[in-house]
Amino acid sequence: MLRSFYRPLDRCLGRGGNVDQLLWHMDLKRHASGDLSIAVVQANNSLEDQSQVFTSPSATFVGVFDGHGGPDASRFLSLRLFPHLHKLASERGGLSTDVIKKAFDDTEEEFLDLVKRLCPSQPQIASVGSCCLVGAIADDMLYVANLGDSRAVLGRRTADGKKGPAVVAERLSTDHNVAVEEVRKEVEALHPDDSHVVVNYQGVWRIKGIIQVSRSIGDIYLKKPEFNRDHLFQHFGFPIPLKRPVMTAEPSIRVRKLRPQDLFLVFASDGLWEQLSDEAVVEIVFKSPRVGIAKRLVRAALLEVAKKREMKYDEITRIERGTRRHYHDDITVIVIYLDRHQGLSSGGASGENTAVACISAPVDIFSLNVDEVEDDFARSPE
């Protein structure tokens, strides 16, 4: 679906070393404030996670797009959200919460226009959506915007002389998942006349019995009643009609000034957090070498999967895409070190170029031919 709509992202790919089955990784690259590392493991038949990092000497942008119902919305986000963000920031004199909200709104509207054009021939496009986690570092300020249940966590050094761990985990994003009681009550409060807006089916809370997240890009059939009523869409819909939208694309945004004790950030899709706690992830990053740290986190998550299933790690890695989704979700991890804000010199990748660069994980790891991937950085996100 929509295969012809997307241009290849090879020009934005960084070489990730040897690809081991369904795992792709970039061990270490430079950004304006330090080093970064990326890793992705594919579980779905088509990779529904998409991710990218845009770096320049003055700013770093991070995006984790966790698709559902197919990869189309997350791929759309990887192509369109950053251009909107850069354009608006340029027009309005820099980043702000209003700029970020407007970029999300414009991307959602653009995707809606696409759905309207394609729905007559491809009605399933109305049921495709994506969580969207964005981080931006500029002028010593950190912005984190989120839709869905991907998550950003900060590793922060504790005060000298304070008892306890040397580093603590600080969650910077809000999970929009009705498994969380607060989110569930929020959705129910918006629909007091709809007793079926959130349904517990086989022990899992879902909106209309279908989806767990309450905010996303896409999922138009849960936002626009006319798409649910369309006779072309009935096969993909559900029997309970919509009275009003039951999902939104309104991001929760947190703004925070970076401090010397802030060590690193971990941005990851829900596939990681299903297996590892915030504290476990921060401890692994703090105690491990930088090179390959994102891959180390992915492997730690897969080890947890293997442990739960009473299997060996190698057995998990040999399971084919599609079938592997029964064991774990796609997992995307991006680790951002914050050396400049600690007054430290970066190790490992300190000699690399910090010019404008766009780094994107592969659109689909299964079909990636490493020999054809060039370590070629785009000069502009547009």
LUMKE-379497 format. One line per field, with one value per atom (N, C-alpha, C): x, y, z; atom name. Coordinates in steps of 0.1 Angstrom, whole numbers. Example, Ala and Ser with C-alpha at 12.3 -4.5 7.8 and 13.67 -1.06 7.14 Angstrom:
east	[132,123,132,128,137,129]
north	[-57,-45,-33,-22,-11,0]
up	[78,78,78,71,71,79]
atom	[N,CA,C,N,CA,C]
This chain:
east	[8,0,9,6,13,28,32,46,52,44,49,50,43,42,56,63,75,88,96,109,118,129,138,145,148,155,170,175,189,199,195,205,206,196,197,202,206,210,225,227,241,244,257,260,260,253,252,260,270,279,272,276,270,256,247,233,231,226,224,210,205,192,182,175,165,169,182,188,196,194,202,207,219,224,234,236,246,253,266,272,274,279,282,284,277,279,279,284,284,271,267,257,262,255,260,264,258,261,268,272,279,278,276,275,260,257,244,246,237,237,222,221,207,207,196,194,179,177,163,163,153,151,136,135,122,115,102,94,82,76,65,69,60,63,68,62,68,72,83,88,79,72,63,69,81,88,97,96,105,112,124,131,142,145,155,161,173,179,185,181,187,196,209,219,225,228,235,244,253,261,254,241,234,222,218,206,206,198,196,181,176,162,161,153,151,136,134,120,119,110,106,92,89,75,71,62,58,45,45,32,24,11,2,-8,-12,-21,-14,0,8,19,28,39,37,25,24,24,17,17,30,37,51,61,59,68,65,52,48,54,54,59,74,81,96,99,90,92,87,77,70,71,73,72,84,96,108,108,105,104,94,82,73,79,86,92,103,111,122,116,106,100,94,86,80,89,100,110,117,120,126,118,105,96,93,93,89,100,112,124,129,126,131,121,125,116,107,95,86,76,68,57,47,45,35,40,53,59,57,60,59,45,35,21,16,21,17,23,35,41,33,29,21,8,1,-12,-10,0,2,4,12,15,2,-6,-19,-28,-29,-38,-33,-20,-14,-17,-16,-19,-34,-43,-57,-60,-54,-56,-52,-41,-37,-47,-53,-63,-75,-79,-91,-89,-77,-74,-74,-69,-67,-78,-86,-96,-106,-110,-119,-114,-101,-95,-88,-83,-76,-82,-94,-101,-93,-85,-77,-67,-64,-55,-61,-74,-80,-78,-74,-72,-57,-48,-34,-30,-22,-18,-4,1,14,15,22,26,38,40,50,57,70,78,89,90,99,107,120,129,137,139,147,156,168,178,183,181,186,187,198,201,200,205,205,191,181,168,164,157,152,137,132,118,114,104,99,84,80,66,62,50,47,32,29,16,18,10,11,19,25,33,47,53,68,72,85,89,103,105,118,121,133,138,152,154,166,174,187,196,203,201,206,215,226,235,229,230,225,235,230,239,250,261,273,269,273,271,257,249,235,235,229,229,219,222,214,222,215,222,229,240,248,240,230,222,208,199,185,178,166,159,147,146,135,127,115,107,102,104,102,89,84,72,60,48,36,31,28,22,7,3,-11,-17,-18,-22,-33,-44,-55,-53,-42,-38,-35,-31,-29,-42,-45,-58,-61,-52,-54,-58,-51,-55,-69,-72,-85,-96,-94,-104,-105,-94,-94,-103,-101,-109,-124,-127,-141,-147,-140,-146,-150,-142,-146,-158,-162,-173,-183,-189,-198,-210,-214,-226,-222,-210,-206,-199,-207,-202,-192,-191,-182,-170,-167,-156,-143,-142,-130,-136,-130,-135,-124,-126,-116,-119,-110,-113,-101,-103,-93,-82,-85,-76,-68,-72,-65,-75,-72,-80,-78,-88,-87,-98,-96,-106,-114,-128,-137,-133,-126,-121,-111,-105,-96,-82,-80,-66,-63,-51,-47,-43,-37,-33,-44,-44,-55,-51,-39,-34,-24,-25,-17,-18,-9,-11,-18,-28,-36,-47,-50,-62,-75,-76,-86,-100,-102,-115,-120,-111,-114,-115,-112,-113,-123,-126,-136,-147,-159,-170,-174,-172,-176,-168,-156,-148,-153,-157,-163,-176,-184,-197,-196,-185,-183,-185,-194,-196,-183,-174,-162,-153,-156,-147,-153,-166,-173,-165,-159,-151,-140,-135,-124,-128,-141,-146,-151,-159,-165,-179,-187,-202,-207,-199,-203,-200,-210,-208,-201,-194,-188,-197,-198,-206,-197,-184,-174,-160,-150,-136,-133,-127,-123,-108,-101,-86,-83,-71,-67,-52,-48,-33,-27,-32,-27,-15,-3,8,9,14,19,33,36,50,56,68,76,88,91,102,111,124,133,147,152,165,175,185,195,204,208,217,229,240,253,251,242,240,232,227,220,230,230,240,236,224,220,205,200,186,184,173,170,156,155,142,139,128,125,110,107,93,89,76,70,76,81,87,98,106,116,110,101,96,86,81,74,82,96,105,113,117,126,120,123,119,127,123,130,144,143,155,165,160,169,176,169,175,186,183,193,205,203,215,224,218,226,234,228,235,246,243,253,265,263,274,281,276,281,290,299,306,297,301,292,290,301,300,290,280,270,260,258,249,235,230,216,214,223,222,222,230,231,217,210,196,186,187,179,181,193,197,192,193,188,173,166,151,148,156,154,158,167,171,159,152,140,129,127,118,121,133,138,135,138,136,122,113,98,93,99,94,102,111,120,127,133,140,154,163,176,176,185,185,186,195,197,184,176,163,154,154,146,150,164,169,167,165,163,148,139,125,123,115,114,104,106,97,82,73,59,56,62,61,67,77,84,75,65,56,49,47,41,49,62,71,75,76,79,75,74,71,84,83,94,100,113,120,129,128,137,142,156,162,172,171,181,186,199,206,214,211,217,225,238,247,247,248,247,261,271,284,286,282,284,278,267,260,267,276,283,297,301,315,325,321,330,333,345,348,343,337,331,342,340,349,343,351,346,345,336,333,337,346,349,355,361,368,359,346,337,331,326,321,307,305,292,284,287,279,265,256,242,241,234,232,218,213,201,203,200,203,190,186,174,176,169,170,164,167,161,146,140,125,121,129,126,139,142,155,156,145,145,150,146,150,162,169,180,192,198,211,222,230,240,250,253,263,258,245,240,238,240,237,250,248,259,258,270,271,271,259,257,247,251,242,236,223,215,219,220,224,212,200,188,178,170,159,147,147,137,142]
north	[-12,0,12,22,35,33,22,19,30,34,44,58,60,74,78,68,71,70,80,79,72,65,58,68,63,71,67,60,56,68,79,91,95,92,96,85,73,62,64,61,60,45,42,28,22,11,6,-6,-9,-20,-33,-44,-57,-58,-61,-63,-78,-80,-94,-97,-104,-108,-96,-94,-83,-71,-70,-59,-50,-37,-27,-17,-13,-3,6,17,27,29,25,24,38,48,61,71,82,94,106,117,130,138,146,156,168,179,192,191,182,182,170,161,149,138,126,114,109,101,95,80,72,58,54,46,42,27,20,6,3,-6,-10,-25,-31,-46,-47,-54,-56,-69,-67,-79,-81,-70,-71,-75,-79,-83,-72,-60,-47,-39,-33,-25,-13,-13,-2,9,7,17,25,38,46,56,60,69,77,89,97,107,112,122,132,145,156,164,165,173,184,195,206,212,221,226,233,237,244,237,226,219,204,197,182,179,172,168,153,147,133,129,119,114,99,94,80,79,72,71,56,52,38,36,30,29,17,17,6,5,-7,-9,-9,-9,-8,3,3,13,26,28,40,53,54,67,70,60,63,67,61,65,79,82,96,106,103,111,113,103,104,113,115,123,138,140,153,161,154,162,171,166,175,187,185,197,207,203,213,220,212,218,228,225,234,246,245,256,266,261,269,276,268,274,286,284,295,307,305,316,323,316,322,325,324,328,318,306,295,286,276,266,272,267,270,259,259,249,252,264,267,262,264,259,244,237,222,218,224,220,223,234,237,227,223,212,199,195,183,185,197,199,199,205,205,192,183,170,161,163,156,160,172,177,172,172,167,152,144,130,128,137,136,138,148,150,138,132,120,109,107,97,100,112,116,112,114,111,96,89,74,65,71,62,55,62,55,42,42,30,21,27,20,24,20,24,21,10,7,18,27,38,46,46,54,48,35,28,27,34,34,46,44,55,53,63,62,70,64,72,81,92,102,108,106,111,120,132,142,148,149,156,166,178,189,195,197,204,216,228,240,251,258,269,264,252,246,243,243,239,226,218,205,206,202,201,186,181,167,168,163,163,148,145,130,128,119,113,98,92,77,73,61,55,52,59,59,68,67,74,80,91,97,97,93,92,98,106,113,106,104,99,111,113,125,120,126,124,130,122,127,137,145,154,148,154,148,147,135,132,127,127,121,106,100,85,80,68,63,60,58,55,67,65,76,83,76,82,78,87,85,87,80,81,91,100,110,109,105,104,118,121,134,134,123,122,117,119,114,103,91,80,82,81,82,68,60,46,43,38,36,25,18,9,17,29,38,44,42,46,60,69,83,87,80,82,77,65,59,69,74,83,96,101,112,110,99,95,94,87,85,98,107,120,128,126,134,128,116,109,103,112,107,99,102,95,83,78,66,56,47,37,27,27,17,24,36,43,36,31,23,9,-1,-15,-24,-32,-42,-55,-59,-72,-81,-92,-102,-96,-88,-82,-70,-65,-54,-42,-30,-19,-13,-10,-5,5,16,25,18,18,11,-4,-9,-23,-25,-15,-16,-12,0,6,10,9,12,27,33,47,57,68,78,90,91,102,96,101,96,106,103,109,98,102,92,86,73,67,75,79,89,83,70,65,66,69,71,86,94,109,116,110,116,106,108,98,95,104,102,91,88,77,64,64,52,48,58,55,51,55,52,37,34,20,13,20,14,10,16,14,4,0,-8,-21,-27,-39,-38,-25,-23,-16,-13,-5,-14,-9,-16,-12,-21,-19,-7,-2,9,23,30,43,53,62,73,85,91,103,115,113,124,117,124,118,112,100,93,94,99,101,115,120,133,133,144,145,157,160,170,165,169,164,170,162,167,171,183,189,193,190,194,202,213,221,221,219,218,224,232,237,226,224,214,218,209,212,204,208,200,186,183,169,160,166,158,151,137,129,125,119,114,112,111,109,96,89,77,79,79,79,65,60,46,44,35,30,21,19,11,-3,-8,-22,-23,-13,-13,-13,-4,-2,-13,-21,-33,-43,-42,-52,-47,-34,-28,-16,-14,-2,9,21,34,32,27,26,16,5,-5,0,8,13,24,33,43,36,26,20,13,7,0,11,22,32,38,41,47,38,25,16,9,12,6,15,10,18,24,36,43,35,30,24,13,14,3,3,14,14,11,17,15,0,-6,-21,-29,-24,-31,-31,-20,-19,-28,-28,-37,-52,-55,-69,-72,-62,-64,-67,-60,-62,-76,-80,-93,-104,-102,-111,-113,-102,-103,-111,-109,-116,-131,-135,-149,-155,-147,-151,-154,-145,-147,-160,-162,-173,-186,-185,-197,-202,-193,-196,-190,-195,-189,-177,-167,-155,-158,-167,-171,-176,-183,-188,-176,-166,-154,-147,-146,-139,-147,-159,-168,-168,-162,-162,-152,-155,-147,-135,-125,-113,-118,-110,-115,-124,-136,-145,-140,-132,-126,-116,-111,-101,-108,-121,-128,-129,-125,-125,-111,-102,-88,-79,-66,-56,-51,-43,-36,-28,-27,-19,-9,4,14,21,23,30,41,53,63,69,68,73,86,97,110,114,114,119,134,140,154,160,158,161,176,184,199,205,199,205,201,192,187,193,201,206,196,185,174,173,167,164,151,149,136,126,114,103,95,87,78,84,93,99,114,118,132,139,131,136,137,133,133,146,148,160,163,175,179,188,187,194,189,196,192,178,170,156,151,142,135,120,114,100,93,84,77,62,55,40,35,23,17,17,19,18,3,-6,-20,-28,-33,-40,-53,-60,-73,-71,-60,-59,-50,-46,-37,-45,-39,-45,-35,-40,-31,-27,-35,-31,-19,-17,-6,7,6,18,26,39,48,56,59,67,82,86,99,107,119,127,138,139,149,163,172,186,194,189,196,186,188,179,180,191,192,187]
up	[0,0,0,-9,-9,-13,-18,-21,-30,-40,-49,-43,-32,-26,-19,-15,-7,-15,-14,-20,-11,-16,-8,2,14,24,24,14,15,17,11,12,26,35,49,58,52,61,65,77,82,82,78,78,92,94,107,110,102,105,100,105,100,105,96,99,103,115,120,120,109,107,107,117,117,126,129,137,129,130,124,135,133,144,138,145,142,156,157,170,176,169,175,164,166,157,165,159,167,164,175,173,180,180,185,200,208,222,227,218,222,212,216,208,207,197,196,191,194,190,187,176,172,169,173,169,167,158,155,153,158,155,150,139,132,137,140,144,135,130,121,107,99,86,78,80,75,87,87,99,101,112,115,123,129,136,125,126,118,127,124,133,125,131,124,134,131,139,129,131,123,132,128,136,128,135,130,141,138,149,160,157,168,173,167,172,168,176,174,175,165,165,164,172,173,171,162,160,161,169,169,166,155,150,150,159,161,155,143,135,140,136,139,127,125,113,100,100,89,90,81,82,76,70,61,69,80,88,94,99,104,93,82,70,66,66,63,72,85,95,93,89,87,76,67,55,57,65,65,78,90,102,104,102,104,94,81,72,78,83,88,101,109,121,118,108,104,98,89,82,92,102,111,121,125,134,127,114,107,105,103,101,114,125,138,147,142,150,160,158,167,172,180,185,197,198,209,210,220,221,210,207,196,182,180,167,166,177,177,175,182,181,166,161,147,137,139,131,131,144,145,138,140,133,118,113,98,92,100,95,96,106,107,95,93,82,68,66,54,52,63,62,60,66,63,49,43,28,20,24,17,18,30,33,24,23,15,1,-4,-18,-21,-11,-14,-9,0,7,-3,-14,-23,-29,-32,-37,-27,-16,-5,9,12,24,37,36,48,53,44,48,59,61,72,85,85,98,102,94,97,106,116,125,130,138,143,156,166,177,172,179,175,187,188,198,192,196,191,202,200,210,202,208,202,212,208,217,210,215,209,220,220,229,244,246,260,265,256,260,254,261,256,255,243,241,238,245,242,240,228,224,221,225,224,221,212,210,211,220,221,232,231,242,240,230,229,241,244,257,256,263,264,279,282,296,297,307,310,321,318,329,335,348,355,367,368,379,392,403,416,422,431,438,446,446,453,468,473,487,490,481,483,482,492,492,481,477,466,453,442,430,425,417,411,400,394,383,386,382,384,370,369,356,358,349,349,336,337,325,320,307,302,293,290,281,289,284,289,281,287,279,277,265,262,258,268,267,277,273,282,292,291,301,314,313,324,329,342,347,345,346,345,330,321,307,304,309,307,312,324,330,322,316,307,295,289,277,281,292,296,299,305,309,297,286,273,266,270,263,274,282,293,288,275,270,262,262,255,264,269,279,273,260,253,247,251,246,249,262,266,270,264,267,271,281,286,279,270,262,265,270,274,282,291,300,296,284,278,275,281,278,265,257,244,241,234,229,219,221,212,210,220,218,208,202,191,194,200,200,215,219,232,234,224,226,223,230,228,219,216,207,197,185,174,162,152,139,131,123,115,123,121,127,124,112,108,110,109,111,126,135,149,153,143,145,136,125,115,113,119,118,104,95,81,74,79,74,79,91,97,90,86,80,65,59,45,42,32,29,24,18,14,26,38,49,59,57,67,70,60,62,73,74,83,95,96,108,119,127,139,140,147,147,155,164,173,166,161,154,163,157,164,166,178,180,178,181,180,179,176,176,190,190,202,204,194,195,190,194,190,186,179,175,183,195,204,212,209,217,231,240,253,251,256,254,267,269,280,276,283,280,292,290,302,299,307,305,309,300,303,314,323,334,334,341,341,345,354,358,349,338,328,319,319,313,299,297,285,284,272,269,261,264,257,251,238,231,226,228,223,221,212,210,221,222,232,233,222,222,232,235,245,259,261,275,279,270,273,281,278,284,295,295,304,311,324,331,328,331,329,337,349,358,352,347,341,329,321,308,312,321,325,332,339,346,335,325,315,307,304,296,305,318,327,329,329,333,321,309,297,288,280,270,261,255,246,232,227,214,214,205,204,216,223,235,231,220,216,213,206,203,216,226,238,245,244,250,243,230,222,226,227,231,245,254,268,268,259,258,252,243,237,247,255,266,275,278,287,280,267,259,260,258,258,272,283,296,299,295,297,290,278,270,273,282,286,273,266,254,255,246,245,236,239,231,216,212,198,192,199,194,190,198,195,182,181,169,156,157,145,140,148,144,133,123,111,114,106,108,106,112,111,123,122,133,146,144,156,164,157,164,175,175,186,198,197,208,213,204,208,196,199,189,182,172,167,178,179,189,183,186,182,194,194,205,200,205,202,215,217,229,225,232,230,242,241,252,252,264,266,272,264,270,271,262,262,275,279,291,304,303,315,316,305,305,302,295,292,278,275,261,257,246,242,238,241,237,226,219,209,196,194,181,180,189,190,178,170,158,146,147,135,132,120,116,122,126,132,123,110,100,100,92,90,85,92,88,91,83,85,86,97,99,102,93,94,94,103,103,90,86,73,74,62,61,64,60,63,64,75,78,70,68,61,47,40,26,24,35,35,29,18,13,17,27,33,22,12,2,-6,-6,-14,-6,7,16,16,13,14,26,32,44,40,35,28,35,40,48,40,41,34,39,30,35,40,38,43,46,57,60,50,41,31,18]
atom	[N,CA,C,N,CA,C,N,CA,C,N,CA,C,N,CA,C,N,CA,C,N,CA,C,N,CA,C,N,CA,C,N,CA,C,N,CA,C,N,CA,C,N,CA,C,N,CA,C,N,CA,C,N,CA,C,N,CA,C,N,CA,C,N,CA,C,N,CA,C,N,CA,C,N,CA,C,N,CA,C,N,CA,C,N,CA,C,N,CA,C,N,CA,C,N,CA,C,N,CA,C,N,CA,C,N,CA,C,N,CA,C,N,CA,C,N,CA,C,N,CA,C,N,CA,C,N,CA,C,N,CA,C,N,CA,C,N,CA,C,N,CA,C,N,CA,C,N,CA,C,N,CA,C,N,CA,C,N,CA,C,N,CA,C,N,CA,C,N,CA,C,N,CA,C,N,CA,C,N,CA,C,N,CA,C,N,CA,C,N,CA,C,N,CA,C,N,CA,C,N,CA,C,N,CA,C,N,CA,C,N,CA,C,N,CA,C,N,CA,C,N,CA,C,N,CA,C,N,CA,C,N,CA,C,N,CA,C,N,CA,C,N,CA,C,N,CA,C,N,CA,C,N,CA,C,N,CA,C,N,CA,C,N,CA,C,N,CA,C,N,CA,C,N,CA,C,N,CA,C,N,CA,C,N,CA,C,N,CA,C,N,CA,C,N,CA,C,N,CA,C,N,CA,C,N,CA,C,N,CA,C,N,CA,C,N,CA,C,N,CA,C,N,CA,C,N,CA,C,N,CA,C,N,CA,C,N,CA,C,N,CA,C,N,CA,C,N,CA,C,N,CA,C,N,CA,C,N,CA,C,N,CA,C,N,CA,C,N,CA,C,N,CA,C,N,CA,C,N,CA,C,N,CA,C,N,CA,C,N,CA,C,N,CA,C,N,CA,C,N,CA,C,N,CA,C,N,CA,C,N,CA,C,N,CA,C,N,CA,C,N,CA,C,N,CA,C,N,CA,C,N,CA,C,N,CA,C,N,CA,C,N,CA,C,N,CA,C,N,CA,C,N,CA,C,N,CA,C,N,CA,C,N,CA,C,N,CA,C,N,CA,C,N,CA,C,N,CA,C,N,CA,C,N,CA,C,N,CA,C,N,CA,C,N,CA,C,N,CA,C,N,CA,C,N,CA,C,N,CA,C,N,CA,C,N,CA,C,N,CA,C,N,CA,C,N,CA,C,N,CA,C,N,CA,C,N,CA,C,N,CA,C,N,CA,C,N,CA,C,N,CA,C,N,CA,C,N,CA,C,N,CA,C,N,CA,C,N,CA,C,N,CA,C,N,CA,C,N,CA,C,N,CA,C,N,CA,C,N,CA,C,N,CA,C,N,CA,C,N,CA,C,N,CA,C,N,CA,C,N,CA,C,N,CA,C,N,CA,C,N,CA,C,N,CA,C,N,CA,C,N,CA,C,N,CA,C,N,CA,C,N,CA,C,N,CA,C,N,CA,C,N,CA,C,N,CA,C,N,CA,C,N,CA,C,N,CA,C,N,CA,C,N,CA,C,N,CA,C,N,CA,C,N,CA,C,N,CA,C,N,CA,C,N,CA,C,N,CA,C,N,CA,C,N,CA,C,N,CA,C,N,CA,C,N,CA,C,N,CA,C,N,CA,C,N,CA,C,N,CA,C,N,CA,C,N,CA,C,N,CA,C,N,CA,C,N,CA,C,N,CA,C,N,CA,C,N,CA,C,N,CA,C,N,CA,C,N,CA,C,N,CA,C,N,CA,C,N,CA,C,N,CA,C,N,CA,C,N,CA,C,N,CA,C,N,CA,C,N,CA,C,N,CA,C,N,CA,C,N,CA,C,N,CA,C,N,CA,C,N,CA,C,N,CA,C,N,CA,C,N,CA,C,N,CA,C,N,CA,C,N,CA,C,N,CA,C,N,CA,C,N,CA,C,N,CA,C,N,CA,C,N,CA,C,N,CA,C,N,CA,C,N,CA,C,N,CA,C,N,CA,C,N,CA,C,N,CA,C,N,CA,C,N,CA,C,N,CA,C,N,CA,C,N,CA,C,N,CA,C,N,CA,C,N,CA,C,N,CA,C,N,CA,C,N,CA,C,N,CA,C,N,CA,C,N,CA,C,N,CA,C,N,CA,C,N,CA,C,N,CA,C,N,CA,C,N,CA,C,N,CA,C,N,CA,C,N,CA,C,N,CA,C,N,CA,C,N,CA,C,N,CA,C,N,CA,C,N,CA,C,N,CA,C,N,CA,C,N,CA,C,N,CA,C,N,CA,C,N,CA,C,N,CA,C,N,CA,C,N,CA,C,N,CA,C,N,CA,C,N,CA,C,N,CA,C,N,CA,C,N,CA,C,N,CA,C,N,CA,C,N,CA,C,N,CA,C,N,CA,C,N,CA,C,N,CA,C,N,CA,C,N,CA,C,N,CA,C,N,CA,C,N,CA,C,N,CA,C,N,CA,C,N,CA,C,N,CA,C,N,CA,C,N,CA,C,N,CA,C,N,CA,C,N,CA,C,N,CA,C,N,CA,C,N,CA,C,N,CA,C,N,CA,C,N,CA,C,N,CA,C,N,CA,C,N,CA,C,N,CA,C,N,CA,C,N,CA,C,N,CA,C,N,CA,C,N,CA,C,N,CA,C,N,CA,C,N,CA,C,N,CA,C,N,CA,C,N,CA,C,N,CA,C,N,CA,C,N,CA,C,N,CA,C,N,CA,C,N,CA,C,N,CA,C,N,CA,C,N,CA,C,N,CA,C,N,CA,C,N,CA,C,N,CA,C,N,CA,C,N,CA,C,N,CA,C,N,CA,C,N,CA,C,N,CA,C,N,CA,C,N,CA,C,N,CA,C,N,CA,C,N,CA,C,N,CA,C,N,CA,C,N,CA,C,N,CA,C,N,CA,C,N,CA,C,N,CA,C,N,CA,C,N,CA,C,N,CA,C,N,CA,C,N,CA,C,N,CA,C,N,CA,C,N,CA,C,N,CA,C,N,CA,C,N,CA,C]
